[in-house]
Amino acid sequence: MNCLSICNAPNFQSWTKMAESYDNLTSSVKIAMVGKYVGLSDSYLSVVKALLHACVACSLRSSVEWVAASDLDDESARLTPQAHATAWETIKSCSCILVPGGFGDRGVPGMILAAKYARENKVPYLGICLGMQISVIEFARSALGMERANSEEFDPETPYPVVIFMPEGSRTHMGSTMRLGSRRTFFQDLNCISSKLYGNSSFVDERHRHRYEVNPDFVERLESAGLKFVGSDESGKRMEVLELPNHPYYIGVQFHPEFKSRPGKPSALFLGLILAATGKLQAHLDKA
Ligand SMILES: NC(=O)CC[C@H](N)C(=O)O
């Protein structure tokens, strides 16, 4: 069969235009990516691509600065002071900070310090899955004085288990203990940055990949100290999105927005991060 005669010639026009305009970009934005596997940048490929999609939408080149979380902590200050100093210099030279997803406790103290730095210095921050759990641990320790607050994943004996194992027990999503795949998040208050970025939507479907979650028993105390949980699942018990009011952009999400980001259709929260990093978020929200 002669397939060529029934196929239209592929139309690469919009791709070519996008690639050409990217090649001509001169300004860039520096993003600190604080993770465990920074030697293996492919581990975070979808996050890197989502950053690229958001940067292109803002006519910027994406400049990802890799920071090994373990270089940021106090132990590194003692044992590898040069690496520690360089890691902090890198963080401070960036316009925003991203803590991506991850498993296991390596690098967690450094990620907590990065989240604290972003919160206190009003540097735009996006915490994805583990990155959201990190911001909850950091906030509980700093704002509520719960010094040993932790996730049960990292310290099963913690007196303040602000992040706990919460299996789903769903009839429709069988399998192991991992909460996987698309789930709906409902925004509690449409007046939050995340809902506005998602086009003033009252809900959003994003993909998940986690076992631990914010402990609902601590939500009230965390909120009374200023953290806002603006999105949750349909039961209202699983916290999906947090924001810090009075901060230019401090957002944590239990889901992985990077998985649905596409060239020409960047993820709303990555776009928000880059807009905030370049001082353009408010203008964007005002237009929406
Ligand atoms: N994908 C992730 O970041 C997972 C976070 C955490 N380790 C959990 O299992 O909940």
The ligand as a Gaussian input file, in Angstrom:
#p B3LYP/6-31G(d) Opt

LIG

0 1
 N        7.387000      11.255000      44.706000
 C        7.751000      11.720000      45.867000
 O        8.342000      12.792000      46.006000
 C        7.449000      10.860000      47.078000
 C        7.635000      11.587000      48.380000
 C        7.701000      10.645000      49.576000
 N        8.884000       9.876000      49.534000
 C        6.455000       9.761000      49.611000
 O        6.534000       8.596000      49.344000
 O        5.388000      10.245000      49.907000

